[in-house]
Amino acid sequence: MTNTPSDAPVPPHTGERLALAPAREEMMRDYHRWETDPATVVGFGARWPVSWEVFQSRFRTRHTCNHYQLFEVITAAGATPVGTTALSVDQSVNSAEYTLVIAPEHRGRGYAAEATDLTLHWAFGIASLSSVWLEVLAPHAVAVNAYLKSGFRPAGRLRSAALWQGRRVDKLLFDCVPDDLAEKR
């Protein structure tokens, strides 16, 4: 039996090692720290991190919107927060953009692929979305491999569309539809 803290989120969707839970306002500082980590900033192709004030405003605005779902990724045993995933839904076409952040101290454990799997199963099985897509920078091999392992397929390439450690790189587009997950089994 595991000892889960009484203030731990209740996971509505659980996998082998991880679970998805609703994002919590009391975790905002941690979410902000994860997103402003230099490796995360580079991975997103950004030049600088988002300020606390902008992050806080964005979190509170999006968190009350029915077009955006932020999940806290927690360990299934112990409910330790290890990252976030998000679906930004375009209801006009019933698809969503996917984003993922793994906390710096929890990287390198294969969590990205399982967190992506859980989010895709939620997107198609619970939210009834038709497709999910994402953008990833070409040199980010760890992320590319995690997305491919989870069922995403290459959907396009924007040449020299982003920055990676000061140099121009391609931005890759990936998408996933429910049939892609069925093929993965």
C-alpha positions as a Markdown table, in Angstrom:
| # | Residue | x | y | z |
|---|---|---|---|---|
| 1 | Met | 0.0 | 0.0 | 0.0 |
| 2 | Thr | 1.3 | 3.4 | -0.9 |
| 3 | Asn | 1.0 | 6.5 | 1.3 |
| 4 | Thr | -0.6 | 9.2 | -0.9 |
| 5 | Pro | -0.7 | 12.7 | 0.7 |
| 6 | Ser | -4.2 | 13.7 | 1.7 |
| 7 | Asp | -3.9 | 16.9 | -0.4 |
| 8 | Ala | -2.8 | 15.0 | -3.5 |
| 9 | Pro | -5.0 | 15.4 | -6.6 |
| 10 | Val | -7.4 | 12.6 | -7.4 |
| 11 | Pro | -6.3 | 11.1 | -10.8 |
| 12 | Pro | -9.2 | 10.6 | -13.2 |
| 13 | His | -7.0 | 8.7 | -15.6 |
| 14 | Thr | -4.2 | 6.3 | -14.5 |
| 15 | Gly | -1.5 | 4.4 | -16.4 |
| 16 | Glu | 1.2 | 2.0 | -15.5 |
| 17 | Arg | 3.6 | 4.5 | -13.7 |
| 18 | Leu | 1.8 | 7.8 | -14.2 |
| 19 | Ala | -1.6 | 9.4 | -13.9 |
| 20 | Leu | -3.3 | 12.5 | -15.1 |
| 21 | Ala | -5.0 | 14.8 | -12.6 |
| 22 | Pro | -6.6 | 18.2 | -12.8 |
| 23 | Ala | -4.1 | 21.0 | -12.6 |
| 24 | Arg | -4.1 | 22.8 | -9.2 |
| 25 | Glu | -3.7 | 26.5 | -8.5 |
| 26 | Glu | -1.4 | 25.7 | -5.5 |
| 27 | Met | 1.0 | 24.1 | -7.9 |
| 28 | Met | 1.4 | 27.2 | -10.1 |
| 29 | Arg | 4.8 | 28.1 | -8.8 |
| 30 | Asp | 6.1 | 24.6 | -9.7 |
| 31 | Tyr | 4.5 | 24.7 | -13.1 |
| 32 | His | 6.1 | 28.1 | -13.7 |
| 33 | Arg | 9.5 | 26.8 | -12.5 |
| 34 | Trp | 9.2 | 23.8 | -14.9 |
| 35 | Glu | 8.3 | 26.1 | -17.9 |
| 36 | Thr | 11.1 | 28.6 | -17.2 |
| 37 | Asp | 13.8 | 26.0 | -16.9 |
| 38 | Pro | 16.4 | 26.8 | -19.6 |
| 39 | Ala | 16.0 | 23.3 | -21.3 |
| 40 | Thr | 12.2 | 23.8 | -21.5 |
| 41 | Val | 12.6 | 27.3 | -23.0 |
| 42 | Val | 15.0 | 25.9 | -25.6 |
| 43 | Gly | 12.7 | 23.0 | -26.2 |
| 44 | Phe | 9.8 | 25.3 | -27.0 |
| 45 | Gly | 12.0 | 27.3 | -29.3 |
| 46 | Ala | 11.6 | 30.4 | -27.2 |
| 47 | Arg | 14.2 | 33.1 | -26.4 |
| 48 | Trp | 13.3 | 33.8 | -22.8 |
| 49 | Pro | 11.0 | 32.5 | -20.1 |
| 50 | Val | 7.6 | 33.9 | -19.4 |
| 51 | Ser | 7.4 | 36.1 | -16.3 |
| 52 | Trp | 5.5 | 35.0 | -13.2 |
| 53 | Glu | 2.8 | 37.7 | -13.7 |
| 54 | Val | 2.2 | 36.6 | -17.3 |
| 55 | Phe | 2.2 | 32.9 | -16.4 |
| 56 | Gln | -0.2 | 33.5 | -13.5 |
| 57 | Ser | -2.6 | 35.5 | -15.6 |
| 58 | Arg | -2.4 | 32.9 | -18.4 |
| 59 | Phe | -3.0 | 30.0 | -16.0 |
| 60 | Arg | -6.1 | 31.7 | -14.4 |
| 61 | Thr | -7.6 | 32.7 | -17.8 |
| 62 | Arg | -7.0 | 29.4 | -19.5 |
| 63 | His | -8.0 | 27.3 | -16.4 |
| 64 | Thr | -11.5 | 28.7 | -16.6 |
| 65 | Cys | -11.9 | 28.1 | -20.3 |
| 66 | Asn | -13.6 | 25.1 | -21.7 |
| 67 | His | -11.3 | 25.1 | -24.8 |
| 68 | Tyr | -8.1 | 24.3 | -22.8 |
| 69 | Gln | -7.3 | 21.5 | -20.4 |
| 70 | Leu | -4.2 | 21.4 | -18.3 |
| 71 | Phe | -3.4 | 18.1 | -16.6 |
| 72 | Glu | -0.9 | 17.6 | -13.8 |
| 73 | Val | 1.1 | 14.5 | -14.5 |
| 74 | Ile | 1.7 | 12.6 | -11.2 |
| 75 | Thr | 3.2 | 9.3 | -10.3 |
| 76 | Ala | 0.6 | 6.6 | -9.9 |
| 77 | Ala | 2.2 | 5.4 | -6.7 |
| 78 | Gly | 2.6 | 8.4 | -4.4 |
| 79 | Ala | 1.1 | 11.1 | -6.5 |
| 80 | Thr | 4.4 | 13.0 | -6.9 |
| 81 | Pro | 4.0 | 15.8 | -9.5 |
| 82 | Val | 6.3 | 15.2 | -12.5 |
| 83 | Gly | 5.0 | 17.5 | -15.2 |
| 84 | Thr | 2.0 | 18.8 | -17.1 |
| 85 | Thr | 0.3 | 18.1 | -20.4 |
| 86 | Ala | -2.2 | 20.3 | -22.1 |
| 87 | Leu | -4.8 | 20.2 | -24.8 |
| 88 | Ser | -5.8 | 23.4 | -26.5 |
| 89 | Val | -9.0 | 22.6 | -28.3 |
| 90 | Asp | -10.2 | 24.2 | -31.6 |
| 91 | Gln | -13.8 | 23.3 | -31.3 |
| 92 | Ser | -14.6 | 24.3 | -34.9 |
| 93 | Val | -12.6 | 21.3 | -36.2 |
| 94 | Asn | -12.7 | 19.1 | -33.0 |
| 95 | Ser | -8.9 | 18.9 | -32.8 |
| 96 | Ala | -6.4 | 20.0 | -30.2 |
| 97 | Glu | -2.8 | 21.2 | -29.9 |
| 98 | Tyr | -0.8 | 19.1 | -27.4 |
| 99 | Thr | 1.9 | 20.4 | -25.2 |
| 100 | Leu | 4.0 | 18.6 | -22.6 |
| 101 | Val | 6.4 | 19.8 | -19.8 |
| 102 | Ile | 8.3 | 17.3 | -17.7 |
| 103 | Ala | 9.9 | 18.8 | -14.5 |
| 104 | Pro | 13.6 | 19.1 | -14.8 |
| 105 | Glu | 14.3 | 16.8 | -11.9 |
| 106 | His | 12.1 | 14.0 | -13.4 |
| 107 | Arg | 13.5 | 14.0 | -17.0 |
| 108 | Gly | 15.2 | 10.9 | -18.4 |
| 109 | Arg | 12.8 | 8.4 | -16.9 |
| 110 | Gly | 10.6 | 7.8 | -19.9 |
| 111 | Tyr | 7.7 | 9.8 | -18.5 |
| 112 | Ala | 7.1 | 11.8 | -21.7 |
| 113 | Ala | 5.9 | 8.9 | -23.7 |
| 114 | Glu | 3.5 | 7.6 | -20.9 |
| 115 | Ala | 2.2 | 11.1 | -20.2 |
| 116 | Thr | 1.5 | 11.5 | -23.9 |
| 117 | Asp | -0.2 | 8.1 | -24.1 |
| 118 | Leu | -2.5 | 9.0 | -21.2 |
| 119 | Thr | -3.3 | 12.4 | -22.7 |
| 120 | Leu | -4.1 | 10.9 | -26.1 |
| 121 | His | -6.3 | 8.3 | -24.6 |
| 122 | Trp | -8.2 | 11.0 | -22.7 |
| 123 | Ala | -8.4 | 13.2 | -25.9 |
| 124 | Phe | -10.0 | 10.4 | -28.0 |
| 125 | Gly | -11.7 | 8.3 | -25.4 |
| 126 | Ile | -13.2 | 10.9 | -23.0 |
| 127 | Ala | -13.1 | 14.3 | -24.9 |
| 128 | Ser | -14.0 | 12.6 | -28.2 |
| 129 | Leu | -11.6 | 14.7 | -30.3 |
| 130 | Ser | -11.0 | 13.8 | -33.9 |
| 131 | Ser | -7.2 | 14.6 | -33.9 |
| 132 | Val | -4.4 | 16.0 | -31.8 |
| 133 | Trp | -1.4 | 17.7 | -33.2 |
| 134 | Leu | 1.9 | 19.2 | -31.9 |
| 135 | Glu | 4.9 | 21.1 | -33.0 |
| 136 | Val | 8.4 | 20.0 | -32.0 |
| 137 | Leu | 11.9 | 21.3 | -32.9 |
| 138 | Ala | 13.8 | 18.9 | -35.1 |
| 139 | Pro | 16.9 | 18.6 | -32.9 |
| 140 | His | 14.8 | 17.7 | -29.9 |
| 141 | Ala | 15.3 | 13.9 | -30.5 |
| 142 | Val | 14.1 | 12.8 | -27.1 |
| 143 | Ala | 10.8 | 14.5 | -27.6 |
| 144 | Val | 10.4 | 13.4 | -31.2 |
| 145 | Asn | 11.0 | 9.7 | -30.1 |
| 146 | Ala | 8.5 | 10.0 | -27.3 |
| 147 | Tyr | 5.8 | 11.4 | -29.6 |
| 148 | Leu | 6.5 | 8.7 | -32.3 |
| 149 | Lys | 6.4 | 6.0 | -29.6 |
| 150 | Ser | 3.0 | 7.3 | -28.4 |
| 151 | Gly | 1.3 | 7.2 | -31.8 |
| 152 | Phe | 2.0 | 10.6 | -33.4 |
| 153 | Arg | 2.8 | 10.6 | -37.1 |
| 154 | Pro | 4.8 | 13.1 | -39.1 |
| 155 | Ala | 2.5 | 15.7 | -40.7 |
| 156 | Gly | 4.8 | 18.3 | -42.0 |
| 157 | Arg | 8.0 | 20.4 | -41.6 |
| 158 | Leu | 8.4 | 24.2 | -41.4 |
| 159 | Arg | 12.0 | 24.8 | -42.6 |
| 160 | Ser | 14.1 | 27.2 | -40.5 |
| 161 | Ala | 11.0 | 28.2 | -38.5 |
| 162 | Ala | 12.5 | 28.1 | -35.0 |
| 163 | Leu | 15.6 | 28.7 | -32.9 |
| 164 | Trp | 17.5 | 26.0 | -31.0 |
| 165 | Gln | 20.4 | 27.2 | -29.0 |
| 166 | Gly | 21.0 | 30.2 | -31.2 |
| 167 | Arg | 20.7 | 28.5 | -34.6 |
| 168 | Arg | 17.9 | 28.1 | -37.1 |
| 169 | Val | 16.2 | 24.7 | -37.1 |
| 170 | Asp | 13.1 | 23.1 | -38.6 |
| 171 | Lys | 9.9 | 22.8 | -36.7 |
| 172 | Leu | 8.2 | 19.4 | -37.2 |
| 173 | Leu | 4.5 | 19.0 | -37.2 |
| 174 | Phe | 3.0 | 15.7 | -35.9 |
| 175 | Asp | -0.6 | 14.6 | -35.6 |
| 176 | Cys | -2.5 | 11.7 | -34.2 |
| 177 | Val | -6.0 | 10.3 | -34.9 |
| 178 | Pro | -7.8 | 7.5 | -33.0 |
| 179 | Asp | -6.8 | 5.0 | -35.7 |
| 180 | Asp | -3.1 | 5.7 | -35.1 |
| 181 | Leu | -3.5 | 4.4 | -31.5 |
| 182 | Ala | -5.4 | 1.3 | -32.7 |
| 183 | Glu | -2.5 | 0.6 | -35.1 |
| 184 | Lys | 0.0 | 1.0 | -32.2 |
| 185 | Arg | -1.5 | -2.0 | -30.3 |
